[in-house]
Amino acid sequence: MKLSYHGHSVVKIETGNHIILIDPFITGNPVCDLEVEQVKADYILLTHGHNDHVGDTVEIAKRNDALVIAPNELADYLGTKGVRVHNMHIGGSRQFEFGKVKFTQAFHGSSFTEEDGTMIYTGMPAGILIMANGKTIYHLGDTALFSDLKMYGELNDIDIAFIPIGDNFTMGPEDALIAADWVKAKTVVPIHYNTFPLIEQNPAEFARNVQTGKGLVMEVGSEINL
């Protein structure tokens, strides 16, 4: 199984038979290396409704006939845009062709702003656990530090965790290091940083300071085998 990072919170998972995109914010993302017109996906997983996470979901989903898996209200909203959706919610899990998906808590907000400025409420934000090819991937989404992360670490044998470190809108590096200790992932990858001035951080320093598991900075466009 191949994992690649594409800036901000964009993660691609290739299982061998399926391509899964998480939070495909490409257009308007100054650090993303992808081109929307060339992106392929069988599934798109979304953590919450903010524009810098929903991103290019509708265009990619329509062109690829991809299934969008998202928290309930966000899935309802995207369904009105003509894409195929599967509604889920926090605590719920579901087996798909590529593997199992479970949505977890995240402490953040969730809304989508239309081009005319209209703000659409899109339910609760979430993290996502993905179990595929015998591995467990945890994308924490946008979140603050909260103590139930300990529970997710105790209940799951997590191979790799994608943890936000940008601060201001999510946890910063100090809290993210605590989160890394709690989720007990074998590999910890920082995300949601350096896209905009407000979230500039030093990912290498964060990775060096990870105590539980191995800290790994994935450069934009880089990939690893899991």
N, C-alpha and C positions, 0 to 999 in steps of 0.2 A: 504494500500500500504506500502511495506517495502523497506527501503533504507539501504544499507550497504556500508562501506568504506573499501578499500583494499590497501591503501598506494599510495603515489604519487598522481595521479589524477584519480585513478580507483574507479568508483562508480557503484554499481549494484542497479537496480530498479526492484522490483517484484510487479507487479500490481495485482496478483491473477491469471491472465490468461497468462501473458507473462513475460519473463525475458529480461531485457535490460541492456547491459553493456556499459559503457562509458570509452573510452581510456584504453583498457585492457592490460596494460604493466605489465606482470607477470614474464616471463623469464628474468633474469638479474636484476630484481627489488629486492633489498635486504630487503625491508620492506613489501613485499606483502605476504599475507597468503594463496593465492590461488594456486592450482595445475592445470596447463593448461589442463592436460588429463581429469580432472574431472569437468571442468567448463561447465555449460550449458547456452545457450543463444538463444533467438529467434531473437533478434536484437542487433547489435553493432553500437553505435554512436561514431563518431570520430570528435574531435575538429580540428585537423591538422595532418600533416604528419610526424612529428618528431618521431624517433624510440621509444622514451620513452612514446609515446602515442598510436601509431599504435600497438606497442608491438606484441602480439600473435593473432592479428585479423584474419589472414589468416587461421591458424590452427583451431582456435575456430569456425570460420564461416564455414569452410568446414565440420568439424565433426558434427556440429549441423544444417547444412543447414540454418544458420542464415543470415538475410538480413543486409548488411552493409550500413549504412546511413552516408554520408560524403560529404564534400565540393567537388565540381565538378571534379577538376583535380585529387584529391586524390582518389575519387571513380573510375575514369577512370583507374588510375594506379592499384588499387586493383582488378578491373575487369579483368585485364590481368593475374592475379594470380589465376583465376578460381573461384572467389567467387561471390555470388549474390550481386549486389550493387544497391543503389538508389542514384542518383546524386542530390545534392541540392546546394544552394549557399546563401550567406549572404543576409538577407532580405526576403528570401523565406520561406514559411511554407507549410506543407503537413500533411494531416490526415492519420494516419496509424491505424491498428487494435487496438493498445494499447493506442493511443492518438495522439495529435498534436505535431509536431516538428517544431521549427523555429530557423534558424541560425542567429546569431547576429555578429556584428563586434568584432574583437579582434586585438590588436596591438602586433604582434609577427612575426615569420617567419614560413615557412612550407616547409620541404623537407624530403625525406626519403633516408637514406644511405644504399645501398646494401652491401652484405657481401664482395664484392670485392672492396668496397670503392667508387663505382659509386654513385653520388648524383643525385636523381631524384626530380625535382621541383614538388611540389604537391599543387600549388595554394595558396589561401589565408587562413590564420587561422581563426577560428571562436569560438564563444561561442554558447551554445545551450540552448534554452528554450524548456521545455517539459511540456505539459499540459495533465495530465492523472488522472483519478479517481477524478476529481474535484479539483486537486491541480496543482500548477505551480512550477516547479523545474528549477533553472537556474545554469547551469555549465558554468562558465566564460571561461574555457579553460586556455591557457597560454596567459596572456595579461599584458600590462602596464595599468596604470590608464589613462582613457580618459573621456572627459566630457559627451559623449553620454550615459554613464552608467546612468546618471540622467534620460535620456529619457526612458530607459528600465524600470527603477524603477517607472516612472510616468505612463507608458502605461500598466504595468503588475502588478497584485496582486501576488507577489512572496512569496511563502510559505517557501522555503529554497533555499539558494544560496551557491554554492561551489566556494570559492574564493582562488586563489593562493596567498601565502604569502612568498615564498621562497627567493625573491630578486634575484639579479644577472641576471637571465634569464626572470623573470616576476616582477610584482610589489612586493615590500617588505611589511612588516607589516604596516608601516605608511600609505603608499598609499592604502593598502588593507582596512584599517579602513575607509578611505574616500570613497572607492568603496562601502563598506557595507552601509554607510550612504546614498549613492546615489541610490543603487538598492532597498533599503527599504524592504529587505526580513525579514520575521518573525523570521527565524533562519538562522544564518551564520556559515558555517563550513569551517575552513581553510584546504587547500589542497596544493599539490606541495611543500612540505617542508621535510627536514630531510632524504630524499632519498640518497643524496650525501653530502659530506662536504660543497660544495659550496652553498647549500641551507638550511643549518641548521638554524632553528628558534625555538622560544619558542611559541608553539601554545596556551598554557594555558594563557599566558600573552596577546596574541592577543585576545582571546575569552573574557577575562575579560574587555578588553578595547572597545569592540563593544558597541556602543551607540544606534544604530538604530536596533532593533530586539535583539534576544538572541544569544550570541556567544556560540557555542557548539563544543568542540573538540571530534571528533569521533576517538576512537582508532582503529587501524587496525583490521578488522574483526568484529567490532561492527555494530549493526544495530538499526534502529529506525523505528517506525511506523508513517506514515504521514497521 
